[in-house]
Amino acid sequence: MIYFNSDYMEGAHPRILQRLAETNFEQTMGYSEDPHCERAASLVRKACASPDVAVHFLVGGTQSNLTVISAALRPHQSVISPQTGHISEHETGAIEAVGHKVNTLPTSDGKITAEQIDALVTAHWSDPSFEHIPQPKMVYLSYPTELGTIYSKAELEAISTICRKHDLILFVDGARLGYGLASPENDIDISFLAAHCDVFTIGGTKVGALFGEAIVIRNDALKKDFRYIIKQKGGMLAKGRLLGIQFECLFEDNLYAELSNHAISLAMQLKQGLTNLGIPFLIDSPTNQQFPILPNALIENLKDRYSFSQWKRMDNERTAVRICTSWATKEEAVTGLLQAIKTELARN
């Protein structure tokens, strides 16, 4: 069985495993106060072209999201998100569980616009009973989105401008950031995010690490007491060096970009191959998540050889599926899947 369900199906890049083994018997201080975390943070700051950003390492994406949002918002404040945003649909109400409403905006492609944000916030403050309604204070975006799409530089600049206009905190969830940056349609880099966001994350879990996310904070107000919040939310890993070592590996010798480019190259090969076979797509994704619409009979005939997520039922005969490539996907897995789909189509 070959799995295309997600981009964290494999373990970790061999270089990371080797470094973890090499440092296994080192004695270091705990809770990310060790030389590996210090060096990893320095490498991230260099990539951000910003020596003043704060960098913290946590284990997972949901943990990072709820920690950032808890630290940033007061009890009466809410966060604006696309309706498909991870904090809205795939985190078991984690944000609501820590006391904050998620205000969702409709989207057809996983993205929201500056105009939507402006309208929502303006409507809030125009309501005579605004004090009875959770106050929007943060904008949450994913890069790439849950549908594999990415924001352009112009779109992010417009959203950042609206956030400044309304004194909103801009938070970008970069769980798959590497795959967005490697996209052929991308026109930003990490330093752009560092300059335009109050806080963003750099995902390691989905891009070659065993586990781990880096939280990058530009907003000075959010930096204060952030480690208290990490500890309170259960995110302060005693053996924090395990996170630092992994981000050291990812951000030295361009490994993070190398792994991301590998996944995108295979995703584009898959996308072109499916297009050549006449397969339609639910969404035009330029990243490692592809959403072809396949006949149900074809899906059934492939299920013993290939696994992918069934995303959306289109009608009685067809279903949109999600096929993910990752840093570890083999080219022969992609060519094999394309050949299997071609063979099944020819039978019908």
N, C-alpha and C positions, 0 to 999 in steps of 0.2 A: 504494500500500500504506500502511495506517495501522497503526502499531505500538503495541500495548498490553503488550509483553513485560515492561517494567520502567519505573522512574521516573527512569532516567538516559539515556533514548534521545535527548533533546535536548541542546543545548549549555548555554547559560547565559542568565539573565535579561538583557535588553538594558541595564539599568542597570549591571550588573556589567561587561559588555563595554565600555560607554561609559567607566566609571571606569578600567578597565584601560588603555584607549586614552589617556585624558587624562593618566595618570600614567606612560605608557610610557617617557618620557625622563628621568624623575626619577632622581637618583642617591641611593641609600640604602645603608646597611650591610646586609650579608647575614645569612642564617641566622635570620630573624625578629627581628632586633634593630634594627627600624626603626620610625618613627612610626606607620605604618599598622597593624602588628601590635600595637603598644602601645595604640593607640586601639581596635582590634577587641577586644583582651583586656579593656579597660576596659568596653566595651559589654556583653560577655558577663558580666562580674562584676556589672554593674548588673542584667541580666536575672536573675542568680542571687540577687540581693539579698544578696551576700556579697563584701565587698571583699578577703577573704583567700584566695579560691580561686586556685590556679595555673591558667593557661590556656596551652595549647600548640597549635600548628597543624601538622597533618600532611596528607599528600596523600590517603590513602585509608583505607577502613574496615579491611581486613585488616591493613595496616601499623599502624594505631592499636591494634587489638586485640592483636597480638603484642607491640607495644612496651609497652603497659600491663601485660600479663600477665608479660612478661619482667622488668619493673622491680619488680613487686609480689611475685613468688614466689621463694623460695629453691629450689635445684636439686631437692630432695626433695619439693616440694609440688605439689599438683594443683588444678585448677579444676573446680567443679561447674557443669554446664550442662544445660538441657533437651536431650533427644535431638535435637530439631530445630534447636537453636541454631546460629547461623552458624559459630561456631568449631568445631563438631562435624561439620557436614555440608558446608560450602561454602567452606572455606578451605584445601583441599588439605593438611591435616595441619600447617598453619603453627604451631599451638601445640605439637604434639608435636615438630615440627622444632626448636623452641628449647628442648626438654627437659622439657616439662610434660604430664602425663597429663590428659586431659579426662574427668572422671567424669560420665557422662550419666544423667539421670533420665527415666523415661517420661512422656509427655504426650500428651493427645489434642487440645489446643488451642494448643500452643506455649508454654504457661506451666507453671511449677512452683510448688509451694507451700512455705510455711514448714515445714509438717509433714514434707514429703519431705526437705528439707534437714536438719532436725533429726534425722530417723531415720538418714540416711546418715552424718552426722558422729558421732552417738552410737554407731552400729555400728562405725565405725572405731576409736574409742577403747576400745570394749569388747572388741575382738579382742585376744587375748593376744599375737599376733604383729604388732601395729600398726606396729612399726618396720620391718617388711618390706614395707609397703604405702605407696604415695604418700599423703602427708598432705594432706587437703582443707583449703585455706586461703582460697579465693576462691569467690564465687558470681557467675556470669555470667548476666545477663538481657538480652533485647532488648526495646526499647520503641519501636515496636510489635514484636511477635514476627514470626517468619518466616511465620506464618499470618495476619498482619494483626490479631491480637488485642492487647489492651492490659491491663496490670495496673491494678487499682483502687488508690486511695489506701490503703484498708484492707489490701489484699494486700501492697503494698510496705512499709507500716509493719510488718506482721507479719514479712516477710522481713528487714527491717532489724533488728528486735528479735532474731531468731534469729541473725543475723550477729554482733550485739554479744555475745550469750550465748556463742557459740563462738569469738569472736575471729576471725571471718572477714571478709575484704575484700569489700565489695559493689561490683560493677562493672556498670553499665548501658550497653549498646551502643545509642546513639541514632542510628544511621545514618539512620533514618527518623523521628527524634524529632518534627520539625515536624508530620508527619501524625498521630502519636499525640496530640499536644497539641491538634490541631484537631478531633479526633474528637468527635462529639456525645455519646459516652459517657465522655469523659475528665473526671477530677476532680482532676488535679494540674497544676502548672506547673513551670517550670525551677527556681524557687527551692525547691520541694519536693525535687526530685532533689538539688540542692546541699546540702540539709540532711540527707538520709537516705542518700546514697551516699558511698562513699569516693572514687569516681572515676566519671565518665560521659563520653560523647561526644555532641557535637552535629553531626549530619551535614549537610554542605553539598552533597556530590556529588549526592545524590538530591533536594535541595530548592533548586534554582535556581543553584547554583555550577557553574563548570566542573569543579572538583575541590576537595576539602578537607574535613577533619574537625577540629573543635575538641575537644581533650581538656581536661576540667575536673577538677581534683584538689582535694579537700577535705582528705584525710588528710595530715597534715604529714609523716609518715614516707615517703609515696610521692613527695612533692615533691622530696626530697633527691636530687640527682644525676640527676634525670630527663632532663635534656638530654644527659648522657653516653649514656644508653640510646637516646635518639632518634638520636644520631649513630652509635652502634654498629650499630643496626638499619637504617641507610641512610635514615632518615626526615628528616634535617635538610636541607631544601631551601635551596640557595644563594640563590635569588631568593625568599626567604621572604615578601617583601612581597606577592607575587602571592596568597598565602593571606590575608594580613591585609586587603588591599583588598577581597577578596570577602566576608569576614566583617564588615567595616565596612559594606558595602552591605546585607548581610542583616539586620544588627541595628540599623540606623538607620531611622527612619520606619516601623518595624513591618513591613518587607518580608518577613521570614522567616515571620511569622504570616499575612500576606496571601497568599503563595504556597501555604502549607500549606492554608489555608482553601479556596482555589480547587480544589485537587486533591480535597479531601474532599467539597466540594459536588458535584462531578461524579461521584465514586465513589458517593455516596448516591443520586444521580439514576440511575446505572447499576443499582445494587442494587434500587431500587424498580421500575425498568422491567423487570428480569429477573423479579422476584417477581410482577409483574402478568402476565407471560407464563407463569407456572406453572413457572419454572425453579427446581430445588432447588439448594442450596449445600452444599459440602463442610464449610464452617465459617461461622459467623455472624461476619463481620468488620466492625468499625465504622470501618475505616480505608481507605486508598487501594488496598489489595490485596483483590480480590474473587475468590472461587473457585467459580463456577457449575459445575454438572455438565451437560454438553451432549451430545447425541447425536453419535456419531462421524461420521455422515453429514453433519450440519450443520457440524461443524468442517471437514470436507473441502471442503464447498461454499463456505466462507468464506475458505479459505486464500489465495486469490489477491487478496483485498481487505483482510483483517484478519489481523494476526499477534498471537498471545499464547502464553504458555507452557503446554504440556500438563503438568499437575501430577501427576495420579494416575489410573491406569486403574481404573474402578469395576467394570466387567464387559465383556463382549464388545461391548456396544452403546453404552456411555457412558464419558466421560472428564471428570474434573474439570480445569478449566483455571484459570490465574491471569491475571486482567485487571487491569493497573495503570493508574491515572490518575496524572498528575504535575502539577507546578506549571505546565506548558506545554500540557497537554491542552486541546484546543478542544472547546467544547460540541457543535459539529456533528459531531465525531468520535464522541462518545458517542451522540447521537441517531441518527446514521447506523448505528452498530453495532446498536443496539436495533431499528431498522427492518429491517435485514438479517436479524437473528435471527427477528423476527416473520414476515417473508416466507418464510423457509426452513421454519419450523414449520408455516405454513399449507399448504405444498406436500405435507406428509406426513400 
